[in-house]
Amino acid sequence: MSSLFPVPQLSPRVTEQGTQLFLENVSLNGLAKQFGTPLYVYSQAQLLADWAAWQYPEDQVPERNIHVCYAVKACSNLSVLRLFAERGAFFDTVSEGEIARALAAGAPANRVVFSGVAKSEREITFALAQGIFCFNAESAAELERLNEIALRMGKRAPISLRVNPDVDAKTHPYISTGLRGNKFGIAHTDALAVYQRAASLPGLDVIGIDYHIGSQITELSPFLDAQNRLFELVRQLRAVGIELTHIDLGGGLGVRYRDETPPAPRELIEQSLKGLRDAGFAHDLLFEPGRSLVANSCVLLTQVEYLKHNDDKNFAIVDAGMNDFIRPALYEAWVGVENCTVHDDVPAQVYDVVGPVCESSDWLALDRSLNVKQGDVLAVLSAGAYGFSMSSNYNTRTRPAEVLVDGADARVIRRREVLTELWAHEV
C-alpha cells in the first residue's frame, strides 16, 4: 500500500482488516462484487458523526438558536437528506428540484432556505406555495420579481439579502464566491440602499442577511473578516429602522483531503457567537455546511480494467471516469486512492489513475504509488461531497449505484442506471 494510508483523518471509517479494506464492518471488495463498480459507498456512522460535530450537547445550549442548513448540492441522495432531516436540519437549496428533494426526504418546508442567482418565476411560485423559511435574494431585480409574485399570490415572501463582502476565501478560484468579480450576491457598497428598497415593498418580509464566500476554506480568518463586514452592515440597517431576526454566515468550511488542517465546526460557531456578543446582537444564527457534512463519509469504488506502461508513464485504467467523479478534472482536486486489496507480493509503482472517458482530462489521481494488479478494486477516498451530485451521462455512460453502510449492513440507496433509461425521454 502507499505510504499515505492509513491516515485516520482522511477516511475515519476505512480500516485495513487482514488483506482487505473495510468501511465500517463491510468489505469494500465484497461490496464491489455484490453491487458492481463504479460504486459510491457511504458510511452512516460517519455521516452522523459529522452532523454531531455541528451540534451542541444538550447540557450546553447556546444563548440563541443555531440552525444548521445542509447544502443539498453537496450530496442530494434522499437517504442522506432524511438522516439529516430526522435530526432537525434546515436545508440550503438552489433550485426547485432541490427544494422538492428536501420535502420528499421529510424536511418541513419551514426549514428550507432558497438561494441561487437565477430563481425563475416558476421556482419562486413553487417555493412560496410550499411556505419555505427564507429566500436568499441575490440581486435587486430578484427582489422586484419576488414582490410581484408574492402580491399576486396574496403572500409575503420572507427574504434575506446575500451580501457579497468582497473577501478572499483563499481557495480555488472556481469555488470562490465572495469576491467583487463573482456572480453571486449584492455588492457590500450597495446593500444598504437595496435593503431600504426591499423594506418598502409590500410583498416582502425582510428577516435576515446572508453571505457565502466560497468552498473548501481551511482557515477561520476569511470567515471572520466577512462576518465583521456583515455585522457593520447590520448596525447600519438597525440605524435606519430595519431589524433582522437572523444572520446567515453561509458555508464553505473545508475538510481534510490530504494535509489540510481546517478548523472544527465548533470553533467556527464559537467565534461567530463571540462576534455576535461583542456586537451586542441577539439574532439567530444560520450556517450552510455541505462538504464538511458528507465528504469524508464516502468512498468511490472502481475496478482496474488494465495496467498500461510506456516510457514516460504507468497508467492504472479504471472503470470510473470524469462523468462519475469530476472534481479532479474540474478543479485538479487531490483525493486519496487506495487498493482495497493489500498486496505483499506486488512491488509499488507510480501510476496515473485514469478513466474510460474520451478526454485527456479524465483522471482521478496522478503520480500515486500503488501496489496494484489488473482486476483490483481501488477506493477513491473522501468522495461524498460533489461526487455523485455532479455526475453525468457523458459518453452515454450510466451513473453508478449508491450504497449506505450501517455497521455490518449495506443497502442500495440508489440503483445503478440502465442504458435504456439514458434515452427514455428522447424521440
ABEGO torsion letter per residue (X at the ends): XBAAOBBAAABAABBBBEABBBBEABBAAAAAAAAEOBBBBBBAAAAAAAAAAABBBAABBBABBBBBBBBAAABABAAAAAAAAAAGBBBBBABAAAAAAAAAAGBBAAABBBBEAABBAAAAAAAAAAGBABBBBABAAAAAAAAAAAAAAGBBBBBBBBBBAGBBAGBBAAABAABAABABEBBAAAAAAAAAAAAABAABBBABBBBBAEBGBABAAAAAAAAAAAAAAAAAAAAAGBBBABBBAEBGBBBBABABBBBBAAAAAAAAAAAAAAAGBABBBBBBBAAAAAAAABBBBBBBABBBBBAABBBBBBABBAAABAAAAAAGBBBBBBBABBBAABBBBBBBBBBABBBAABBABBGBBBBBBBGBBBBBBGAABGBAAABBABGGBBBBBBBBBBEABBBBABBBBBAAAAAAABX
